[in-house]
Amino acid sequence: MTGEVVPSRLAPLSALHAARSQGSTRDKELDDAQAALQLVPPVLLRGAREVLQRIGQNGHGTYGVTSTVRGEGRTSIATALAIAEWLDHERRVVLVDLDLEQPSLHERLGLREGPGIRDLVQGHNSVEDYVQRIVGDVWLLSAGRSRDDAPRGLNRLAESTILSQLSEWADVAVFDLPPLLESVTGPEAARLCATPILVVRAGVAPMPQVKEAVERLAAPPPVILNGVRSAVPRWLRRSLGDTR
Amino acid sequence: MRFLETLFRHPLVAILPVLVCLLVAGGYQASQPKSYTSTGSLYIDATVPGNSPTNTANQYVDPSTLQQSAIEELLTTRSFAIAVGAKGPLAAYLASHPRAESTGLAAVPLLSNLFSSSKGSVDDQIANNLPNMVTVVTGGPQVVNITVTAPSPSVAAGTAQAVIDEYASQTTAALTSTDQVAVRYYDQQLGQAEATLQQAQQQLSTYLAAHPTVPATGVGNASATELAQAVTLDTTSYQSVLSQYQSAELSLANVASQTGFQVLDAPSASATPVSSSKKLLETGLAGLVVGLLVSVLLITALTAADRTSRRAEDIRRTLGLEVAATIGRFPPSAAGTLRGNEL
């Protein structure tokens, strides 16, 4: 191992690239970190780290990522939050697909549809038997294959011990929640997590709808503005005093 | 900033109206028929009483300005315009070219239907278009230039000559009317003076016949002297009225030479059409301005219609919430298994 650079999971991306370019022997950790970095684009990971820094939760916690309507980037941001928690803090993270009406997280991550939450709430099984490993210590609890209707599934989840099991088993649980206005279970699902985060994609949902979505939450949520890109040339923005 | 965002997000909305308006303006100008001008110059005689500045309320008005105003005023009247059309080749030209109008609107069928008067009679067309075809400007204190723009050189020259002729005719008619009234008045006065004189002469003759001793001059006889003086007075009066009558008759006879102007340069037909570059520039500028206005209106409407959030300020202002993070857009290919943040 002498002379080899084996960066830890906390090492910056450049160190990982440096290690790779020097042809060093890859260990499991390095492979996992590389795989995790390939799962989310750097800009998304930066945004997730920024949010985590702002929220300021250390150790155990449950985040829920929701939005006003579909197509605002909930799933991508939930995945990025999970990856950031594991990469930066070495926490065991479970990513939970709570969008029981239109589950897509497993598909996005290239994993099996089930068994998942819908199957879990019908039996007395342990959470450990239902999670699938995404990368490193990041795990997926998919929505599952059961055809049970979403509100009933959610009610059973709320009444079960699954959430407490998740808290015990993982350091952090990140919920991919259904949208607040386009899903009947949106507001109810948001109540199951300690910190619901609202994703607003630039140019998608009209502000009155976003306002209505915020009002359906118990408390004002942290907001992530996603997909922001100014069409105005940078030189013009600078000349108008916009330095961002 | 939102306006600029919309502008740069929809560049076609900003560019297309300008291009379309420029194309329409260019097409309109290119489809205009060639036009020719012809100019006639008049010399205004300041010695003619009607042209004298002292006869006007404003003594600083030039004789040429007086005539210019008079011609322009006449051009706005239907009878004058129709008379000009009939005297010159304009009426015949419009009759043989039903859709040809000096405004050129006929070149664009839609515009022609909307704005032109080609559906009316030839007289209507002349009355509507002649004021736009003729330009009257002063060339100095005593020179007036009349320029006519028309679709052919002969029509331009003929119409310019017709304007001058008709103006002369109108002036002559006005003077003739005045002189005829004077002649009639003095004729009546002359008749009365003649009758008075004859009566006085008759009374003197009767008195002398009754008194043969009294000399014809009435010297030595008070009554005869009084009658003789009356005859002398009536004779003087008669001669005075006769003189004025003759003067009025002379004025009536020479009315054609008292129009107050002479034609310095008769209108001639020029084979060179009017340069269209200035018109093209003007039409292009108008098209550009209209296009820009349409673009600004469209972008403003789009900006007002966009009620989504674009910037962190929108969230802060509308919801009163702080934005924890702003994530820029990235291409779907930037993600591995994830297909970007499209979902």
Interface residues (C-beta under 8 A of the other chain):
Chain A: A35 Q38 L39 V40 P41 P42 V43 L44 R46 G47 A48 E50 V51 R54 I55 R70 G71 G73 R74 T75 S76 I77 T79 S104 R108 L109 G110 I197 V200 R201 A202 G203 V204 A205 P206 M207 P208 V210 K211 V214 P220 P221 P222 V223 I224 L225 N226 G227 V228 R229 S230 A231 V232 P233 L236 R237 L240 D242
Chain B: M1 L4 E5 F8 R9 D306 R307 T308 S309 R310 R311 A312 D314 I315 T318 L319 G320 L321 E322 V323 A324 A325 T326 I327 G328 R329 F330 A334 A335 G336 T337 L338 R339 G340 N341 E342 L343
